[in-house]
């Protein structure tokens, strides 16, 4: 599937929208709810068995996804801001809560992500942070991008260990 060319058109995620998806261990989509399809512009057939990265907007620093995968693969929950790319090139911002679901015997079942609207003030903060991270990433690599993130967290009295709390507090 060809990736769309990003536009400057933002799709609104309303305060009642809850975007839900599930994926396998490799990040391939195994379930989407109707809100996900409505906002992204993709049909279920276009999304199922495709990597979540199909929605990755080029404005997203790779370091955020590295952090996310490093943590959810260890069974830790992650709350992260994500700018997703829609089928028509538009985009939408969400605060994603991603976690591993396990079977009764403790084995891996799937990854589940629920995504909600973010506040305008959170969006302003995250747009600036991600732009700095992306700039560092493009010139010096992912490690430089992570250092920008760590400095941002430290300014707010947080660290990578309290990343989730910081992200949730920004969305107040």
C-alpha positions in Angstrom: 0.0 0.0 0.0 1.4 3.4 -1.0 1.8 5.9 1.8 -0.2 9.1 1.5 1.5 12.5 1.1 0.9 14.5 4.3 -1.2 17.6 4.1 -1.8 20.4 6.6 -5.4 19.2 7.2 -6.1 18.1 10.8 -9.0 15.7 11.6 -10.8 16.4 14.8 -10.9 13.7 17.5 -13.9 14.6 19.6 -14.0 14.3 23.4 -16.3 11.2 23.2 -14.1 9.4 20.6 -12.2 6.3 21.8 -10.0 4.8 19.1 -9.2 1.2 19.8 -6.9 -1.3 18.0 -5.2 -4.5 18.8 -2.1 -5.9 17.2 0.1 -9.0 17.2 3.6 -9.3 18.7 5.1 -7.7 15.5 2.7 -4.7 15.6 0.4 -5.9 12.8 -3.2 -4.7 13.3 -5.6 -7.5 14.2 -8.6 -5.4 15.3 -9.9 -1.9 14.8 -13.1 -0.3 16.1 -15.4 1.8 13.9 -14.1 5.1 15.3 -10.5 4.1 14.2 -11.7 3.5 10.7 -13.8 6.7 10.5 -11.0 9.0 11.7 -8.2 7.3 9.8 -10.2 7.0 6.6 -9.1 3.4 6.1 -11.4 0.4 5.8 -11.0 -2.6 8.1 -9.7 -4.6 5.1 -7.0 -2.0 4.5 -5.9 -2.1 8.1 -6.0 -5.7 9.2 -2.7 -7.5 9.1 -0.9 -4.2 8.3 1.7 -2.8 10.6 0.6 0.1 12.8 3.4 2.0 11.2 1.0 2.5 8.2 -0.3 5.4 10.2 3.0 6.9 11.2 3.2 10.6 10.4 6.7 11.8 9.3 6.5 14.4 12.1 6.8 11.6 14.7 10.2 11.0 16.2 11.4 7.4 15.9 12.6 7.7 19.5 9.0 7.8 20.8 8.3 4.5 19.1 11.5 3.0 20.3 10.6 4.0 23.8 7.1 2.6 23.3 8.2 -0.8 21.9 11.0 -1.2 24.5 8.5 -0.8 27.3 5.4 -2.6 26.0 7.5 -5.6 24.9 8.5 -5.9 28.6 4.8 -5.8 29.6 4.9 -2.1 30.8 2.0 0.2 29.8 2.9 3.4 27.9 1.0 6.7 27.5 2.4 8.6 24.5 1.2 11.4 22.2 1.0 10.3 18.6 0.4 12.2 15.4 -1.2 9.7 13.0 -1.4 10.0 9.2 -4.8 9.4 7.6 -5.4 7.7 4.3 -6.1 11.0 2.5 -2.9 12.6 4.0 -4.6 14.5 6.8 -3.6 13.8 10.4 -4.9 13.6 13.9 -3.4 13.8 17.4 -4.1 11.4 20.2 -2.9 10.4 23.6 -2.3 6.6 23.2 -2.4 4.2 26.1 -0.7 1.0 24.9 -0.4 -2.2 26.9 0.2 -5.9 26.5 -2.8 -8.2 27.1 -2.0 -11.7 28.4 -3.9 -15.0 28.3 -5.0 -16.6 31.6 -1.8 -18.6 31.6 0.3 -15.4 31.4 1.3 -15.8 27.8 1.2 -13.0 25.3 -2.3 -12.4 23.7 -1.9 -9.1 21.9 -1.1 -5.4 22.3 -4.0 -3.1 22.9 -4.1 0.6 22.2 -6.8 3.0 23.2 -6.5 6.6 22.0 -8.2 9.7 23.1 -8.3 13.4 22.1 -5.6 15.7 23.5 -6.0 19.2 24.7 -4.9 22.2 22.6 -2.4 23.1 25.3 -0.9 19.6 25.3 -0.7 19.6 21.5 1.3 22.9 21.6 3.8 21.4 24.1 4.1 18.1 22.2 4.5 19.7 18.8 7.4 21.8 20.0 9.0 18.8 21.8 8.6 16.5 18.8 10.0 19.1 16.4 13.2 19.3 18.6 13.4 15.6 18.9 13.0 15.1 15.2 15.7 17.7 14.5 18.1 16.0 16.8 17.2 12.6 15.4 17.8 13.7 11.8 21.1 15.3 12.5 22.6 13.0 15.2 20.4 9.9 15.5 17.9 8.4 17.9 20.2 8.7 20.9 20.3 12.5 20.5 16.5 12.5 20.2 16.2 10.5 23.5 18.5 13.1 25.2 16.1 15.9 24.1 13.2 13.9 25.6 15.1 13.3 28.8 15.9 17.0 29.1 12.2 17.8 28.5 11.2 15.4 31.2 13.8 16.7 33.7 12.5 20.2 33.2 9.2 19.0 34.5 10.6 17.0 37.4 10.3 13.6 35.6 12.5 11.0 34.0 12.0 8.1 31.6 10.9 6.1 34.6 8.0 8.6 35.1 7.3 9.2 31.4 3.7 8.1 31.6 2.9 10.4 34.5 4.4 13.4 32.7 2.5 12.7 29.5 -0.8 12.4 31.3 -0.2 15.6 33.3 0.4 17.6 30.1 -3.1 16.7 28.9 -4.8 18.5 31.7 
